[in-house]
């Protein structure tokens, strides 16, 4: 059974010009850090099932609410959410705890941040574990421009960029319903529907799929976003093309040992050329949807811990 130990109390840590709300466990395991990076629209507590298991296995577990989330700072400038700032927060967090490097784990947007952190600061990342979102190849067109050409303006990535403030307001007005609808086991669609905007999810009154959270677990997410609103977190999307430019001159190959975990019902597309960019990757697929570590917490824990143990023995 998954250890249901209460999620740690947070502390505010001042780094890189912002305050980050940080949850940690296993501080007595100093010298063996692992940093867990949440996605969107999430919260550090999305890792609630992994924190006690990793701490018990000998890791100093560090779980920030990244900028724009929870009680962490929410800068007003959109560009303050680009990958230089997001990765800079994580590097500064390592400096705060006195670590040269760490294992980084990311899910959803957190996975994208971990991929790019590893490209920008390769000496600060010793191993990579990412869930759902694979490495995104930097093509010839900026990402939003490319997605708009392929999928049109209704794709939420594009919508967030081209109609600033519209989705933010809808999600702010429907926070509970939106999050309750989002956090469900994925029902495999009959065909891909890339044009579904997130505002439709917020307005859906009869969502499909079983919920993956208890009411009390969901309440943590709802309370956080009712306090912060969604603009800070959506600003991550509004920097995708900026990030494309910022990553222009970095070596695109990730050399670190990597574990990539997919859900076989996840609508996020898998990478067809992952090993070209991440040659030292091991791929695992689980019988679940997008919210992998919350839908399959025990299996996720076992998969991560077994992989880490193998890496330590090499």
C-alpha positions in Angstrom: 0.0 0.0 0.0 1.1 3.6 -0.6 2.3 5.4 2.5 -0.3 8.0 3.2 1.9 9.9 5.6 0.8 13.5 5.8 2.4 15.8 3.3 5.2 17.9 4.8 4.7 21.4 6.0 6.2 24.0 3.6 8.8 26.6 4.1 9.4 29.7 2.0 12.8 29.8 0.5 14.1 33.0 -1.2 16.1 32.2 -4.3 16.7 33.8 -7.7 14.7 36.9 -6.8 11.5 35.0 -5.8 10.1 33.1 -2.8 9.4 29.4 -3.4 7.1 27.4 -1.3 9.1 24.2 -0.7 8.0 20.9 0.8 10.8 18.6 1.9 11.3 15.2 3.6 14.3 13.1 4.5 16.6 16.1 5.3 18.5 13.6 7.4 19.4 12.0 4.0 21.5 15.0 3.2 23.8 14.4 0.3 21.3 12.4 -1.8 18.9 15.0 -3.2 16.0 14.4 -5.5 13.8 17.3 -6.7 10.2 16.7 -7.8 8.8 19.2 -10.3 5.0 19.4 -10.8 3.0 20.2 -14.0 0.0 22.2 -14.9 -2.6 22.8 -13.4 -0.9 21.1 -10.5 0.6 21.6 -7.1 3.6 20.2 -5.2 1.2 17.8 -3.5 0.7 16.0 -6.8 3.8 14.1 -5.5 2.2 13.3 -2.1 2.5 9.5 -2.7 6.2 9.7 -3.8 7.6 11.9 -1.1 7.4 9.4 1.8 8.6 6.5 -0.3 11.6 8.4 -1.6 12.5 9.7 1.8 12.3 6.2 3.3 14.6 5.0 0.5 17.3 7.4 1.6 16.7 10.5 -0.5 16.5 14.2 0.6 13.2 15.0 -1.2 12.7 18.6 -2.3 9.3 19.5 -3.8 8.8 23.2 -4.7 5.7 24.9 -5.8 7.3 26.6 -8.7 6.9 30.3 -9.5 3.2 31.1 -10.2 1.9 28.3 -8.0 0.7 28.0 -4.4 2.3 30.4 -2.0 5.4 30.9 -4.3 5.9 34.3 -5.9 3.8 35.2 -8.9 5.7 37.9 -10.9 3.6 40.1 -13.1 5.8 40.1 -16.2 5.1 37.3 -18.6 8.7 36.9 -19.5 9.6 36.1 -15.9 8.2 32.6 -16.5 10.6 31.7 -19.3 12.9 28.7 -19.0 15.9 30.9 -17.9 13.9 31.9 -14.8 12.3 28.5 -14.2 15.6 26.6 -14.5 17.3 29.4 -12.6 14.9 28.8 -9.7 15.9 25.2 -9.5 19.6 25.8 -9.8 19.3 28.4 -7.0 17.4 25.9 -4.9 20.3 23.5 -5.2 22.6 26.3 -4.1 20.4 27.0 -1.1 20.7 23.4 0.1 24.4 23.2 -0.8 24.1 20.7 -3.5 26.2 20.6 -6.7 23.7 18.4 -8.5 20.6 16.3 -8.0 18.2 13.9 -9.6 15.3 15.8 -11.1 11.9 14.3 -11.6 9.2 16.1 -13.7 5.7 15.4 -14.7 3.8 17.3 -17.5 5.1 20.9 -17.6 7.5 19.9 -14.9 9.0 17.3 -17.3 9.5 20.0 -19.9 11.3 22.2 -17.3 13.5 19.2 -16.3 14.4 18.5 -20.0 15.4 22.1 -20.6 17.1 22.5 -17.2 19.3 19.6 -18.1 20.2 21.2 -21.5 20.9 24.6 -19.9 22.6 23.4 -16.7 23.9 19.9 -17.4 26.3 19.9 -14.6 23.5 20.4 -12.0 21.5 17.3 -13.1 22.9 13.9 -12.5 19.8 11.8 -13.5 16.5 12.5 -15.1 13.1 10.9 -14.5 10.2 12.3 -16.5 6.6 11.3 -16.7 4.1 11.8 -19.6 5.9 14.5 -21.6 8.9 13.3 -23.6 11.8 15.4 -24.9 10.5 17.9 -27.4 12.8 18.3 -30.4 13.5 21.9 -31.3 12.4 22.1 -34.9 12.7 24.8 -37.5 9.7 26.8 -36.3 9.0 28.2 -32.8 6.6 25.8 -31.0 3.5 27.9 -30.8 3.8 29.0 -34.4 4.2 25.3 -35.4 1.3 24.1 -33.4 -1.0 26.9 -34.7 -0.2 25.9 -38.2 -0.9 22.2 -37.6 -3.8 22.3 -35.1 -5.3 25.8 -35.4 -6.1 28.4 -32.9 -8.3 26.4 -30.6 -5.5 24.2 -29.3 -5.1 25.4 -25.7 -1.4 26.0 -26.1 -2.2 28.4 -29.0 -5.3 29.8 -27.4 -3.4 30.8 -24.2 -0.9 32.7 -26.4 -3.1 34.3 -28.9 -6.0 35.3 -26.6 -4.3 36.3 -23.4 -6.6 36.6 -20.4 -9.6 34.8 -21.9 -8.9 31.3 -20.6 -7.5 32.8 -17.4 -10.8 34.4 -16.6 -12.9 31.3 -17.4 -10.7 29.1 -15.3 -10.7 31.6 -12.4 -14.5 31.6 -12.5 -14.8 27.8 -12.6 -11.8 26.7 -10.5 -13.5 23.8 -8.6 -15.3 22.4 -11.6 -12.3 22.7 -13.9 -9.9 20.9 -11.5 -12.6 18.3 -10.6 -13.0 17.6 -14.3 -9.3 17.5 -15.1 -8.3 15.0 -12.4 -9.9 11.9 -13.7 -8.7 8.7 -15.2 -8.4 9.1 -19.0 -11.0 7.5 -21.1 -9.2 6.7 -24.5 -10.9 8.9 -27.1 -12.2 7.4 -30.3 -9.8 9.7 -32.1 -7.4 12.5 -31.1 -9.0 15.8 -30.3 -6.1 18.3 -30.3 -8.4 21.3 -30.8 -10.2 20.9 -27.4 -9.6 24.1 -25.5 -9.2 23.9 -21.7 -12.0 26.4 -21.3 -14.4 23.6 -22.5 -13.1 21.4 -19.7 -14.0 24.1 -17.2 -17.5 24.2 -18.5 -18.2 20.5 -18.7 -20.8 19.5 -16.2 -20.6 15.7 -16.7 -17.0 14.7 -17.1 -15.9 11.2 -18.1 -13.7 8.9 -16.1 -13.3 8.1 -12.4 -11.7 10.8 -10.2 -8.2 10.1 -9.1 -8.3 12.2 -6.0 -10.3 12.2 -2.8 -12.3 15.4 -2.0 -9.7 16.4 0.6 -6.8 15.9 -1.9 -8.6 17.9 -4.6 -9.4 20.7 -2.0 -5.6 21.4 -1.7 -5.5 22.2 -5.4 -8.7 24.1 -5.5 -7.7 26.3 -2.5 -4.3 27.1 -4.1 -5.8 28.2 -7.4 -8.6 30.1 -5.8 -5.9 32.0 -4.0 -3.5 32.5 -7.0 -5.7 32.4 -10.1 -4.4 30.7 -13.2 -2.5 33.5 -14.9 0.9 32.9 -13.4 0.8 29.2 -14.3 -0.5 29.8 -17.8 2.3 32.3 -18.4 4.6 29.2 -18.7 2.8 28.5 -21.9 3.2 32.1 -23.1 7.0 31.6 -23.1 7.2 28.6 -25.3 8.3 30.5 -28.4 10.7 32.6 -26.2 12.1 29.3 -24.9 12.6 28.0 -28.4 14.8 31.0 -29.0 16.6 30.7 -25.7 17.5 27.1 -26.5 18.9 27.9 -29.9 22.6 27.5 -29.0 22.6 24.7 -26.5 23.7 21.1 -27.2 20.4 19.3 -27.7 21.6 15.9 -26.5 20.9 14.8 -22.9 23.6 12.4 -21.8 22.4 11.8 -18.2 20.8 8.4 -17.4 17.1 8.9 -17.9 13.9 7.1 -17.1 10.8 8.0 -19.2 7.4 6.9 -17.9 4.4 6.9 -20.2 0.7 6.2 -19.5 -0.7 4.1 -22.3 -4.0 6.1 -22.2 -2.3 9.5 -22.0 -3.4 11.8 -24.8 0.1 13.3 -24.8 2.0 11.9 -27.8 5.0 9.8 -27.3 8.3 10.7 -28.9 9.2 8.7 -32.0 12.9 9.7 -31.8 13.6 9.8 -28.1 16.8 7.9 -28.2 18.3 10.3 -30.8 18.2 13.0 -28.2 18.3 11.0 -24.9 20.6 8.1 -25.7 20.8 6.8 -22.2 17.0 6.4 -21.7 14.9 3.6 -20.3 11.2 3.7 -21.2 8.4 2.3 -19.1 4.7 2.3 -19.9 2.0 2.0 -17.3 -1.7 1.2 -17.7 -3.1 4.7 -16.9 -3.8 8.1 -18.2 -2.0 11.4 -17.9 -1.8 11.8 -14.1 0.6 8.9 -13.8 2.0 9.3 -10.3 -1.4 10.0 -8.8 -3.3 7.4 -10.7 -0.7 4.6 -10.2 1.2 5.8 -7.1 2.5 2.4 -5.9 3.6 1.3 -9.4 5.2 4.7 -10.0 7.1 4.4 -6.7 8.3 0.9 -7.4 9.4 1.8 -11.0 11.3 4.9 -9.9 13.0 3.2 -6.9 14.0 0.1 -8.9 15.5 2.3 -11.6 17.4 4.4 -9.1 18.7 1.3 -7.3 20.0 0.0 -10.6 21.7 3.3 -11.4 23.3 3.3 -8.0 24.7 -0.2 -8.5 26.2 0.6 -11.9 
